[in-house]
């Protein structure tokens, strides 16, 4: 099933950061510890990311992120994320 063309537009810098941590295999609790935020906040971000990307779980999200150049995995499909203050994807 193809996703709508505008899916993924409007991801915040924090959401992109969380996607990178998810791609590294971190749990929501581990992400919370790394970012010094609550697990509940990470849960909310992940839920918002699923909604914005049209994905339902982490595996589909990471595939989506690789397909859309949001994460780099082992030197494959690498991209450069915007600098702080830059345009969000």
Secondary structure, DSSP 8 states (H G I E B T S, - for coil): ----TTTTTT--HHHHHHHHHHHTT--HHHHHHHHTS-HHHHHHHHHHHHHHHT--SHHHHHHHHHHTTS--BTTBS------TTS---
